[in-house]
Amino acid sequence: MAGMRKTEPITKSQPSITRDSPSKNKLIGRRFYESIGSPKLILAPMVDRSEFAWRLLTRSFLPNDPSRPLLAYSPMFHARLFAAEPKNRHQHFQPTREGFIKQKVAQAEKPYLDGNPANDRPLFVQFCANDPDELLAAARLVEPYCDAVDLNLGCPQGIAKKGRYGAFLQEDWDLIYKLVNKLNNELSIPVTAKLRILETKEKTLAYAQKILSAGASIITVHGRRREQKGHNTGLADWSYIRYLRENLPPETVIFCNGNVLNQTDIQACLDATGVDGVMSAEGNLSDPTIFAEPPAVGDETPEYWRGKDGQGGYRVDAVLRRYMDIIYKHILETELPIRLPLFVPSKLHEDLIYSEEKAFDDADADPEPPRKKRKRDDPGRVSPSLRPMQGHLFGLLRQVVSVHTDIRDALAKCVVGDINAFENILKMVEKVVAKGIADYEQNAEYSDVSSGSPAGDAKKDDDFEISSFVTATSTKYKRPWWICQPHIRPLPSQALENGALSLGKKEFAKSGQREDEIRSAVPESSIAAEKTVESVPNDVAAEVPREALVCG
């Protein structure tokens, strides 16, 4: 991909791994990876967040080049529920127009959304499971519509502990072997796995070797331990992943997950770890353009804004408009609404600003059906791409709603399937963004005090305090509120100071020591972005994690 350097090959000798061979003739390992275009950019599996429409939005910012694909994962699905309940399958995965409403999908049916070869490949479908037969039953249902099936071994949430899946299988290596090996032997497509690091590099290496020996064609390694979650998320440790790269056979395909907040972090991760691909989760939720290289100076479209200091990014109103267009075209299959062109800060004068504002006001005046007369769609029949819309907008517009609370309040009232309400949010966002950009252009000394001034790379020395470390990182990534950008989460020590995290003395001491070790090993860009946590439907609350949790 243009602008992305090729990482240096690892020349250190590594022991070979004996894999159980699949029962069918299929591409596995690096040959399989090369057959799907050797993707270096990977969209992570996220509960009710990496659905079709969001995947398509993320892909839309990349060149349509089969030689440089974006590999995307489905949300994590619960294997037992997916295999046993047609309604559950249809709520989450719709490869054909009839989806899984019927007990069996006819192979001759025309592709619809999930896994459509025209716009949703390569695609891996991820499951959590603790029973090999249940996992195989679920995997067989998606087998015709994806490129590989992934086993979640990284979910750290309490519900995963209760259900005994995700990261809470990592003490039972024999069961993990059986889960992976079952799919490797029975499916016509490869099996992959996503895992977290363990207590030591040596134990993590042995763990990875066990998973690979069972037949995993690719492993994705999240550089955080199981207990690193919520306000205790802290930093991912890239040195563990580098250790795996140097000690596993060179033909092993490895992806890295963790500490990727914007596009510049991708190459930094490739260089630091030597992995084949870089996965983004939370960074993508706040900025779905994270994988896109910025346009050259002078080549910007109205979607991309560049400030007077040269810093820039994609405008939230432009990204939201593109997201809504995908919903209209692919999900609702209806014509796009007639809208004003995106505001462009040229030939600014009072009459132009007045006409823009009047046009927005007139658009806002369009009548909507009274709320009491609107029907709420049956959740069982609502598209998987409509249910997450409100959560996606809160993540995308985090900086906007922190300044414009009226938009926050309106978004909070939106209900699933009420497309008019979401279109109104777009109008409100476009109006305030136009005003913000106009003020910036007209004011030579404009300062975006709400998000800090845009700044370049911040440096730190060995004695850099954690608070200064986070401040410098925030300064590096912050842009005006109308630009897509990551949300910077405080490190555990700061969360403790703020009262957001409470740990015992033993845990705090251990966490503090760990934090210092990691800070010396990773770049200043390695700060985790904050998760968006939403509620989960009552009928599955006891089985799956809450929405937007990045399970792994």
VEXVO-421513 format. One record per residue (C-alpha): residue number from 0; residue in one letter; x, y, z. Coordinates in nm, 3 decimals. Example, Ala and Ser with C-alpha at 12.3 -4.5 7.8 and 13.67 -1.06 7.14 Angstrom:
<rs>
<r 0 A <1.230 -0.450 0.780>> <r 1 S <1.367 -0.106 0.714>> 
</rs>
This chain:
<rs>
<r 0 M <0.000 0.000 0.000>> <r 1 A <0.126 0.344 -0.088>> <r 2 G <0.321 0.508 0.191>> <r 3 M <0.346 0.188 0.395>> <r 4 R <0.696 0.054 0.431>> <r 5 K <0.773 -0.312 0.406>> <r 6 T <0.883 -0.456 0.740>> <r 7 E <1.221 -0.622 0.768>> <r 8 P <1.208 -1.002 0.765>> <r 9 I <1.300 -1.185 1.083>> <r 10 T <1.611 -1.391 1.021>> <r 11 K <1.644 -1.552 1.364>> <r 12 S <1.607 -1.931 1.344>> <r 13 Q <1.284 -2.065 1.489>> <r 14 P <1.165 -2.416 1.568>> <r 15 S <0.903 -2.561 1.338>> <r 16 I <0.550 -2.632 1.456>> <r 17 T <0.387 -2.965 1.382>> <r 18 R <0.028 -2.900 1.280>> <r 19 D <-0.254 -3.148 1.256>> <r 20 S <-0.339 -3.154 0.886>> <r 21 P <-0.694 -3.074 0.774>> <r 22 S <-0.897 -3.357 0.634>> <r 23 K <-0.975 -3.164 0.316>> <r 24 N <-0.754 -3.012 0.054>> <r 25 K <-0.762 -2.642 0.137>> <r 26 L <-0.522 -2.352 0.163>> <r 27 I <-0.398 -2.291 0.515>> <r 28 G <-0.144 -2.071 0.691>> <r 29 R <0.055 -1.829 0.481>> <r 30 R <-0.071 -1.972 0.153>> <r 31 F <-0.425 -1.894 0.262>> <r 32 Y <-0.322 -1.546 0.378>> <r 33 E <-0.165 -1.473 0.041>> <r 34 S <-0.475 -1.604 -0.139>> <r 35 I <-0.690 -1.329 0.018>> <r 36 G <-0.444 -1.055 -0.078>> <r 37 S <-0.207 -1.057 0.224>> <r 38 P <-0.406 -0.784 0.403>> <r 39 K <-0.212 -0.559 0.640>> <r 40 L <-0.519 -0.367 0.759>> <r 41 I <-0.772 -0.550 0.975>> <r 42 L <-1.103 -0.434 1.123>> <r 43 A <-1.154 -0.605 1.458>> <r 44 P <-1.452 -0.809 1.577>> <r 45 M <-1.669 -0.594 1.808>> <r 46 V <-1.996 -0.692 1.973>> <r 47 D <-2.278 -0.529 1.771>> <r 48 R <-2.033 -0.281 1.618>> <r 49 S <-1.844 -0.451 1.332>> <r 50 E <-2.166 -0.524 1.143>> <r 51 F <-2.209 -0.503 0.765>> <r 52 A <-2.287 -0.129 0.733>> <r 53 W <-1.991 -0.028 0.952>> <r 54 R <-1.759 -0.264 0.767>> <r 55 L <-1.875 -0.115 0.437>> <r 56 L <-1.823 0.238 0.571>> <r 57 T <-1.468 0.153 0.678>> <r 58 R <-1.391 -0.014 0.345>> <r 59 S <-1.531 0.286 0.154>> <r 60 F <-1.238 0.509 0.252>> <r 61 L <-0.983 0.272 0.096>> <r 62 P <-0.898 0.229 -0.274>> <r 63 N <-1.094 -0.044 -0.448>> <r 64 D <-0.781 -0.248 -0.507>> <r 65 P <-0.794 -0.630 -0.466>> <r 66 S <-0.419 -0.632 -0.407>> <r 67 R <-0.460 -0.411 -0.097>> <r 68 P <-0.772 -0.541 0.076>> <r 69 L <-0.914 -0.458 0.416>> <r 70 L <-0.979 -0.775 0.612>> <r 71 A <-1.286 -0.735 0.833>> <r 72 Y <-1.426 -0.951 1.111>> <r 73 S <-1.791 -0.997 1.197>> <r 74 P <-1.907 -0.916 1.549>> <r 75 M <-1.845 -1.197 1.796>> <r 76 F <-2.134 -1.445 1.789>> <r 77 H <-2.223 -1.696 2.061>> <r 78 A <-2.181 -2.035 1.892>> <r 79 R <-2.447 -2.226 2.087>> <r 80 L <-2.714 -1.957 2.042>> <r 81 F <-2.623 -1.904 1.678>> <r 82 A <-2.647 -2.274 1.597>> <r 83 A <-2.966 -2.342 1.792>> <r 84 E <-3.184 -2.037 1.722>> <r 85 P <-3.277 -1.925 1.366>> <r 86 K <-3.405 -1.594 1.504>> <r 87 N <-3.071 -1.529 1.671>> <r 88 R <-2.888 -1.600 1.346>> <r 89 H <-3.113 -1.367 1.147>> <r 90 Q <-3.066 -1.090 1.404>> <r 91 H <-2.690 -1.097 1.348>> <r 92 F <-2.598 -1.239 1.007>> <r 93 Q <-2.783 -1.199 0.676>> <r 94 P <-2.587 -1.349 0.385>> <r 95 T <-2.900 -1.381 0.168>> <r 96 R <-3.225 -1.189 0.160>> <r 97 E <-3.406 -1.464 0.350>> <r 98 G <-3.107 -1.498 0.580>> <r 99 F <-3.145 -1.765 0.844>> <r 100 I <-3.519 -1.724 0.896>> <r 101 K <-3.543 -2.060 0.729>> <r 102 Q <-3.375 -2.354 0.894>> <r 103 K <-3.143 -2.395 0.596>> <r 104 V <-3.030 -2.136 0.344>> <r 105 A <-3.040 -2.249 -0.017>> <r 106 Q <-2.697 -2.225 -0.175>> <r 107 A <-2.849 -2.085 -0.496>> <r 108 E <-2.991 -1.775 -0.323>> <r 109 K <-2.844 -1.444 -0.438>> <r 110 P <-2.590 -1.284 -0.200>> <r 111 Y <-2.734 -1.003 0.007>> <r 112 L <-2.530 -0.835 0.285>> <r 113 D <-2.290 -1.031 0.506>> <r 114 G <-2.010 -1.191 0.310>> <r 115 N <-2.130 -1.057 -0.024>> <r 116 P <-1.838 -1.109 -0.266>> <r 117 A <-1.915 -0.774 -0.429>> <r 118 N <-1.838 -0.561 -0.123>> <r 119 D <-1.780 -0.759 0.198>> <r 120 R <-1.473 -0.974 0.142>> <r 121 P <-1.239 -1.081 0.281>> <r 122 L <-1.448 -1.156 0.589>> <r 123 F <-1.377 -1.369 0.895>> <r 124 V <-1.669 -1.470 1.120>> <r 125 Q <-1.589 -1.493 1.489>> <r 126 F <-1.750 -1.718 1.749>> <r 127 C <-1.706 -1.775 2.119>> <r 128 A <-1.757 -2.132 2.235>> <r 129 N <-1.653 -2.398 2.485>> <r 130 D <-1.794 -2.704 2.310>> <r 131 P <-1.633 -2.831 1.987>> <r 132 D <-1.956 -2.973 1.845>> <r 133 E <-2.153 -2.654 1.910>> <r 134 L <-1.874 -2.450 1.754>> <r 135 L <-1.868 -2.671 1.445>> <r 136 A <-2.247 -2.652 1.407>> <r 137 A <-2.235 -2.271 1.410>> <r 138 A <-1.932 -2.256 1.182>> <r 139 R <-2.095 -2.477 0.922>> <r 140 L <-2.380 -2.229 0.887>> <r 141 V <-2.148 -1.940 0.792>> <r 142 E <-1.894 -2.153 0.605>> <r 143 P <-2.029 -2.065 0.255>> <r 144 Y <-2.032 -1.692 0.327>> <r 145 C <-1.689 -1.609 0.472>> <r 146 D <-1.320 -1.674 0.417>> <r 147 A <-1.239 -1.815 0.762>> <r 148 V <-1.391 -1.881 1.103>> <r 149 D <-1.223 -1.725 1.406>> <r 150 L <-1.229 -1.850 1.765>> <r 151 N <-1.251 -1.580 2.033>> <r 152 L <-1.000 -1.650 2.308>> <r 153 G <-0.967 -1.292 2.425>> <r 154 C <-1.297 -1.166 2.569>> <r 155 P <-1.213 -1.049 2.925>> <r 156 Q <-1.562 -0.950 3.040>> <r 157 G <-1.735 -1.093 3.343>> <r 158 I <-2.007 -1.250 3.129>> <r 159 A <-1.736 -1.449 2.948>> <r 160 K <-1.612 -1.577 3.283>> <r 161 K <-1.964 -1.681 3.377>> <r 162 G <-2.017 -1.847 3.039>> <r 163 R <-1.666 -1.995 3.032>> <r 164 Y <-1.551 -1.866 2.697>> <r 165 G <-1.312 -1.609 2.553>> <r 166 A <-1.008 -1.532 2.769>> <r 167 F <-1.144 -1.757 3.044>> <r 168 L <-1.051 -2.064 2.844>> <r 169 Q <-0.681 -1.978 2.851>> <r 170 E <-0.613 -2.214 3.144>> <r 171 D <-0.765 -2.508 2.954>> <r 172 W <-0.525 -2.558 2.665>> <r 173 D <-0.660 -2.906 2.589>> <r 174 L <-1.010 -2.771 2.530>> <r 175 I <-0.874 -2.489 2.314>> <r 176 Y <-0.683 -2.745 2.109>> <r 177 K <-1.004 -2.948 2.058>> <r 178 L <-1.203 -2.641 1.953>> <r 179 V <-0.949 -2.528 1.695>> <r 180 N <-0.869 -2.876 1.573>> <r 181 K <-1.235 -2.964 1.524>> <r 182 L <-1.281 -2.677 1.281>> <r 183 N <-0.948 -2.740 1.113>> <r 184 N <-1.042 -3.099 1.039>> <r 185 E <-1.409 -3.050 0.950>> <r 186 L <-1.442 -2.717 0.768>> <r 187 S <-1.358 -2.643 0.406>> <r 188 I <-1.223 -2.301 0.510>> <r 189 P <-0.945 -2.220 0.756>> <r 190 V <-0.979 -2.157 1.129>> <r 191 T <-0.804 -1.867 1.302>> <r 192 A <-0.784 -1.751 1.664>> <r 193 K <-0.763 -1.425 1.858>> <r 194 L <-0.593 -1.435 2.196>> <r 195 R <-0.443 -1.220 2.471>> <r 196 I <-0.095 -1.232 2.613>> <r 197 L <-0.027 -1.429 2.931>> <r 198 E <0.189 -1.353 3.236>> <r 199 T <0.524 -1.402 3.065>> <r 200 K <0.657 -1.397 2.711>> <r 201 E <0.765 -1.760 2.738>> <r 202 K <0.420 -1.876 2.849>> <r 203 T <0.255 -1.668 2.576>> <r 204 L <0.483 -1.834 2.320>> <r 205 A <0.392 -2.182 2.441>> <r 206 Y <0.024 -2.085 2.434>> <r 207 A <0.050 -1.962 2.075>> <r 208 Q <0.236 -2.276 1.974>> <r 209 K <-0.043 -2.492 2.117>> <r 210 I <-0.308 -2.302 1.920>> <r 211 L <-0.106 -2.317 1.600>> <r 212 S <-0.039 -2.689 1.642>> <r 213 A <-0.416 -2.746 1.655>> <r 214 G <-0.445 -2.602 1.306>> <r 215 A <-0.495 -2.227 1.339>> <r 216 S <-0.392 -2.063 1.013>> <r 217 I <-0.358 -1.713 1.162>> <r 218 I <-0.330 -1.585 1.516>> <r 219 T <-0.423 -1.233 1.626>> <r 220 V <-0.251 -1.131 1.948>> <r 221 H <-0.391 -0.857 2.167>> <r 222 G <-0.101 -0.717 2.366>> <r 223 R <-0.297 -0.691 2.691>> <r 224 R <-0.361 -0.944 2.964>> <r 225 R <-0.704 -1.067 3.062>> <r 226 E <-0.732 -0.834 3.362>> <r 227 Q <-0.660 -0.526 3.149>> <r 228 K <-1.009 -0.398 3.079>> <r 229 G <-1.230 -0.098 3.151>> <r 230 H <-1.045 0.174 3.345>> <r 231 N <-0.763 -0.074 3.401>> <r 232 T <-0.704 -0.122 3.027>> <r 233 G <-0.372 0.062 3.022>> <r 234 L <-0.121 -0.002 2.748>> <r 235 A <-0.081 -0.298 2.515>> <r 236 D <0.267 -0.447 2.520>> <r 237 W <0.403 -0.474 2.167>> <r 238 S <0.724 -0.636 2.294>> <r 239 Y <0.534 -0.961 2.361>> <r 240 I <0.419 -0.971 2.002>> <r 241 R <0.768 -0.899 1.875>> <r 242 Y <0.888 -1.190 2.089>> <r 243 L <0.635 -1.420 1.922>> <r 244 R <0.740 -1.298 1.578>> <r 245 E <1.104 -1.375 1.654>> <r 246 N <1.038 -1.719 1.806>> <r 247 L <0.766 -1.864 1.585>> <r 248 P <0.841 -2.001 1.237>> <r 249 P <0.860 -1.728 0.972>> <r 250 E <0.568 -1.880 0.782>> <r 251 T <0.339 -1.811 1.081>> <r 252 V <0.088 -1.534 1.005>> <r 253 I <0.048 -1.298 1.301>> <r 254 F <-0.177 -0.993 1.347>> <r 255 C <-0.128 -0.737 1.623>> <r 256 N <-0.411 -0.570 1.815>> <r 257 G <-0.373 -0.281 2.062>> <r 258 N <-0.242 0.078 2.078>> <r 259 V <-0.356 0.181 1.729>> <r 260 L <-0.531 0.517 1.752>> <r 261 N <-0.480 0.669 1.409>> <r 262 Q <-0.336 0.596 1.066>> <r 263 T <0.022 0.686 1.160>> <r 264 D <0.024 0.417 1.431>> <r 265 I <-0.019 0.139 1.175>> <r 266 Q <0.331 0.161 1.032>> <r 267 A <0.475 0.215 1.380>> <r 268 C <0.314 -0.113 1.489>> <r 269 L <0.441 -0.300 1.184>> <r 270 D <0.793 -0.173 1.247>> <r 271 A <0.789 -0.246 1.620>> <r 272 T <0.640 -0.595 1.604>> <r 273 G <0.725 -0.738 1.261>> <r 274 V <0.369 -0.871 1.225>> <r 275 D <0.187 -0.931 0.900>> <r 276 G <-0.114 -0.713 0.976>> <r 277 V <-0.246 -0.455 1.222>> <r 278 M <-0.595 -0.471 1.371>> <r 279 S <-0.792 -0.170 1.492>> <r 280 A <-1.094 -0.188 1.721>> <r 281 E <-1.173 0.111 1.940>> <r 282 G <-0.975 0.349 1.723>> <r 283 N <-1.203 0.256 1.434>> <r 284 L <-1.519 0.322 1.634>> <r 285 S <-1.430 0.687 1.682>> <r 286 D <-1.266 0.720 1.341>> <r 287 P <-1.378 0.477 1.068>> <r 288 T <-1.127 0.646 0.833>> <r 289 I <-0.838 0.519 1.047>> <r 290 F <-0.701 0.294 0.771>> <r 291 A <-0.712 0.564 0.502>> <r 292 E <-0.400 0.758 0.410>> <r 293 P <-0.456 1.134 0.413>> <r 294 P <-0.471 1.310 0.077>> <r 295 A <-0.173 1.513 -0.037>> <r 296 V <-0.182 1.885 0.031>> <r 297 G <-0.393 2.042 -0.240>> <r 298 D <-0.577 1.718 -0.320>> <r 299 E <-0.833 1.741 -0.039>> <r 300 T <-1.199 1.679 -0.116>> <r 301 P <-1.475 1.855 0.084>> <r 302 E <-1.480 1.548 0.313>> <r 303 Y <-1.124 1.614 0.432>> <r 304 W <-1.040 1.927 0.632>> <r 305 R <-0.687 2.059 0.680>> <r 306 G <-0.612 2.336 0.928>> <r 307 K <-0.380 2.633 0.897>> <r 308 D <-0.103 2.439 1.071>> <r 309 G <-0.125 2.151 0.821>> <r 310 Q <-0.297 1.909 1.060>> <r 311 G <-0.625 1.764 0.944>> <r 312 G <-0.864 1.475 0.919>> <r 313 Y <-1.200 1.363 0.785>> <r 314 R <-1.496 1.574 0.890>> <r 315 V <-1.751 1.406 1.114>> <r 316 D <-2.042 1.544 0.910>> <r 317 A <-1.897 1.395 0.592>> <r 318 V <-1.837 1.055 0.754>> <r 319 L <-2.184 1.054 0.908>> <r 320 R <-2.338 1.144 0.571>> <r 321 R <-2.152 0.857 0.403>> <r 322 Y <-2.269 0.619 0.679>> <r 323 M <-2.630 0.730 0.635>> <r 324 D <-2.602 0.684 0.258>> <r 325 I <-2.493 0.323 0.313>> <r 326 I <-2.794 0.265 0.538>> <r 327 Y <-3.031 0.409 0.276>> <r 328 K <-2.877 0.227 -0.020>> <r 329 H <-2.789 -0.115 0.118>> <r 330 I <-3.008 -0.167 0.424>> <r 331 L <-3.330 0.024 0.352>> <r 332 E <-3.284 0.000 -0.027>> <r 333 T <-3.438 0.340 -0.084>> <r 334 E <-3.339 0.662 -0.258>> <r 335 L <-3.104 0.900 -0.085>> <r 336 P <-3.267 1.214 0.056>> <r 337 I <-3.199 1.546 -0.116>> <r 338 R <-2.946 1.737 0.093>> <r 339 L <-2.741 2.054 0.073>> <r 340 P <-2.384 2.005 -0.051>> <r 341 L <-2.122 1.972 0.220>> <r 342 F <-2.019 2.313 0.346>> <r 343 V <-1.698 2.436 0.182>> <r 344 P <-1.513 2.730 0.341>> <r 345 S <-1.460 2.936 0.028>> <r 346 K <-1.573 3.289 -0.066>> <r 347 L <-1.689 3.348 0.287>> <r 348 H <-1.892 3.657 0.357>> <r 349 E <-2.194 3.740 0.566>> <r 350 D <-2.451 3.677 0.292>> <r 351 L <-2.314 3.326 0.227>> <r 352 I <-2.313 3.234 0.593>> <r 353 Y <-2.667 3.368 0.626>> <r 354 S <-2.787 3.166 0.328>> <r 355 E <-2.626 2.849 0.462>> <r 356 E <-2.783 2.894 0.804>> <r 357 K <-3.123 2.974 0.656>> <r 358 A <-3.108 2.663 0.436>> <r 359 F <-3.026 2.447 0.740>> <r 360 D <-3.310 2.608 0.936>> <r 361 D <-3.552 2.544 0.651>> <r 362 A <-3.439 2.181 0.634>> <r 363 D <-3.493 2.143 1.008>> <r 364 A <-3.846 2.274 0.966>> <r 365 D <-3.954 1.973 0.761>> <r 366 P <-4.238 1.804 0.952>> <r 367 E <-4.189 1.456 1.098>> <r 368 P <-4.456 1.206 1.194>> <r 369 P <-4.562 1.252 1.558>> <r 370 R <-4.356 1.024 1.779>> <r 371 K <-4.665 0.859 1.928>> <r 372 K <-4.770 0.738 1.581>> <r 373 R <-4.437 0.582 1.490>> <r 374 K <-4.413 0.208 1.506>> <r 375 R <-4.117 0.045 1.668>> <r 376 D <-3.997 -0.241 1.455>> <r 377 D <-3.991 -0.590 1.594>> <r 378 P <-3.631 -0.629 1.719>> <r 379 G <-3.628 -0.979 1.574>> <r 380 R <-3.686 -0.841 1.226>> <r 381 V <-3.466 -0.530 1.241>> <r 382 S <-3.153 -0.540 1.030>> <r 383 P <-2.831 -0.603 1.225>> <r 384 S <-2.706 -0.279 1.069>> <r 385 L <-2.987 -0.066 1.217>> <r 386 R <-2.964 -0.171 1.580>> <r 387 P <-2.611 -0.030 1.640>> <r 388 M <-2.672 0.310 1.478>> <r 389 Q <-2.719 0.510 1.797>> <r 390 G <-2.409 0.359 1.957>> <r 391 H <-2.202 0.425 1.648>> <r 392 L <-2.308 0.788 1.640>> <r 393 F <-2.221 0.843 2.005>> <r 394 G <-1.873 0.707 1.931>> <r 395 L <-1.826 0.901 1.609>> <r 396 L <-1.966 1.227 1.750>> <r 397 R <-1.807 1.211 2.095>> <r 398 Q <-1.625 1.542 2.051>> <r 399 V <-1.925 1.708 1.883>> <r 400 V <-2.176 1.622 2.154>> <r 401 S <-1.934 1.732 2.426>> <r 402 V <-1.962 2.083 2.279>> <r 403 H <-2.317 2.074 2.140>> <r 404 T <-2.528 1.910 2.407>> <r 405 D <-2.851 1.963 2.213>> <r 406 I <-2.724 1.709 1.960>> <r 407 R <-2.638 1.472 2.245>> <r 408 D <-2.991 1.502 2.385>> <r 409 A <-3.153 1.449 2.045>> <r 410 L <-2.935 1.145 1.976>> <r 411 A <-3.025 0.995 2.313>> <r 412 K <-3.392 1.000 2.209>> <r 413 C <-3.336 0.815 1.878>> <r 414 V <-3.485 0.467 1.860>> <r 415 V <-3.392 0.171 1.644>> <r 416 G <-3.527 0.200 1.292>> <r 417 D <-3.633 0.566 1.317>> <r 418 I <-3.437 0.682 1.015>> <r 419 N <-3.596 1.028 1.020>> <r 420 A <-3.456 1.091 1.366>> <r 421 F <-3.107 0.990 1.257>> <r 422 E <-3.133 1.203 0.944>> <r 423 N <-3.222 1.495 1.170>> <r 424 I <-2.905 1.430 1.372>> <r 425 L <-2.709 1.458 1.047>> <r 426 K <-2.872 1.794 0.971>> <r 427 M <-2.787 1.922 1.319>> <r 428 V <-2.426 1.805 1.286>> <r 429 E <-2.383 1.958 0.940>> <r 430 K <-2.513 2.290 1.067>> <r 431 V <-2.275 2.318 1.363>> <r 432 V <-1.977 2.192 1.161>> <r 433 A <-2.039 2.457 0.895>> <r 434 K <-2.053 2.723 1.164>> <r 435 G <-1.738 2.589 1.335>> <r 436 I <-1.535 2.580 1.013>> <r 437 A <-1.660 2.925 0.913>> <r 438 D <-1.557 3.070 1.248>> <r 439 Y <-1.216 2.908 1.213>> <r 440 E <-1.161 3.050 0.865>> <r 441 Q <-1.272 3.400 0.958>> <r 442 N <-1.075 3.423 1.282>> <r 443 A <-0.700 3.444 1.231>> <r 444 E <-0.640 3.363 1.598>> <r 445 Y <-0.902 3.091 1.629>> <r 446 S <-0.827 2.839 1.905>> <r 447 D <-1.029 2.523 1.953>> <r 448 V <-1.025 2.529 2.331>> <r 449 S <-1.266 2.237 2.356>> <r 450 S <-1.020 1.984 2.222>> <r 451 G <-0.678 2.143 2.257>> <r 452 S <-0.468 2.284 1.980>> <r 453 P <-0.356 2.044 1.707>> <r 454 A <0.004 1.945 1.758>> <r 455 G <0.261 1.720 1.606>> <r 456 D <0.453 1.432 1.757>> <r 457 A <0.511 1.473 2.128>> <r 458 K <0.834 1.341 2.275>> <r 459 K <0.897 1.197 2.620>> <r 460 D <1.206 1.114 2.819>> <r 461 D <1.264 0.838 3.070>> <r 462 D <1.141 1.049 3.361>> <r 463 F <0.825 1.164 3.189>> <r 464 E <0.535 1.162 3.437>> <r 465 I <0.232 0.957 3.340>> <r 466 S <0.004 1.260 3.355>> <r 467 S <0.234 1.448 3.119>> <r 468 F <0.258 1.136 2.905>> <r 469 V <-0.119 1.125 2.857>> <r 470 T <-0.135 1.501 2.803>> <r 471 A <0.131 1.482 2.533>> <r 472 T <-0.049 1.192 2.367>> <r 473 S <-0.378 1.382 2.376>> <r 474 T <-0.207 1.683 2.221>> <r 475 K <-0.062 1.468 1.945>> <r 476 Y <-0.399 1.326 1.842>> <r 477 K <-0.639 1.610 1.919>> <r 478 R <-0.803 1.801 1.637>> <r 479 P <-1.093 2.048 1.633>> <r 480 W <-1.419 1.887 1.740>> <r 481 W <-1.549 1.860 1.381>> <r 482 I <-1.272 1.613 1.288>> <r 483 C <-1.277 1.236 1.349>> <r 484 Q <-1.030 1.157 1.626>> <r 485 P <-0.964 0.902 1.902>> <r 486 H <-1.076 0.951 2.257>> <r 487 I <-0.779 0.925 2.492>> <r 488 R <-0.843 0.711 2.797>> <r 489 P <-0.648 0.784 3.117>> <r 490 L <-0.396 0.526 3.227>> <r 491 P <-0.490 0.315 3.534>> <r 492 S <-0.291 0.536 3.772>> <r 493 Q <-0.485 0.841 3.656>> <r 494 A <-0.812 0.653 3.680>> <r 495 L <-0.724 0.572 4.040>> <r 496 E <-0.651 0.937 4.112>> <r 497 N <-0.981 1.040 3.953>> <r 498 G <-1.177 0.782 4.149>> <r 499 A <-1.285 0.595 3.836>> <r 500 L <-1.088 0.284 3.935>> <r 501 S <-1.046 0.122 4.274>> <r 502 L <-0.780 -0.142 4.336>> <r 503 G <-0.633 -0.303 4.641>> <r 504 K <-0.276 -0.218 4.741>> <r 505 K <-0.138 -0.540 4.595>> <r 506 E <-0.313 -0.497 4.261>> <r 507 F <-0.223 -0.130 4.237>> <r 508 A <0.144 -0.196 4.307>> <r 509 K <0.150 -0.468 4.045>> <r 510 S <-0.030 -0.249 3.793>> <r 511 G <0.204 0.043 3.853>> <r 512 Q <0.513 -0.168 3.802>> <r 513 R <0.368 -0.318 3.485>> <r 514 E <0.280 0.025 3.351>> <r 515 D <0.635 0.154 3.395>> <r 516 E <0.776 -0.148 3.217>> <r 517 I <0.543 -0.106 2.921>> <r 518 R <0.596 0.269 2.893>> <r 519 S <0.966 0.209 2.839>> <r 520 A <0.898 -0.040 2.560>> <r 521 V <0.632 0.125 2.344>> <r 522 P <0.598 0.461 2.166>> <r 523 E <0.405 0.752 2.312>> <r 524 S <0.124 0.681 2.068>> <r 525 S <0.034 0.369 2.262>> <r 526 I <-0.259 0.492 2.469>> <r 527 A <-0.584 0.303 2.461>> <r 528 A <-0.899 0.469 2.339>> <r 529 E <-1.208 0.455 2.557>> <r 530 K <-1.477 0.199 2.486>> <r 531 T <-1.838 0.292 2.430>> <r 532 V <-2.056 0.069 2.646>> <r 533 E <-2.422 0.022 2.564>> <r 534 S <-2.696 -0.201 2.697>> <r 535 V <-2.771 -0.549 2.564>> <r 536 P <-3.113 -0.701 2.486>> <r 537 N <-3.262 -0.878 2.787>> <r 538 D <-3.311 -1.209 2.607>> <r 539 V <-2.937 -1.255 2.555>> <r 540 A <-2.801 -1.061 2.854>> <r 541 A <-2.695 -1.380 3.029>> <r 542 E <-2.504 -1.512 2.729>> <r 543 V <-2.312 -1.239 2.546>> <r 544 P <-2.115 -0.927 2.637>> <r 545 R <-2.264 -0.580 2.618>> <r 546 E <-2.262 -0.398 2.287>> <r 547 A <-1.944 -0.222 2.172>> <r 548 L <-1.717 -0.425 2.395>> <r 549 V <-1.411 -0.528 2.203>> <r 550 C <-1.392 -0.893 2.294>> <r 551 G <-1.028 -0.977 2.271>> 
</rs>
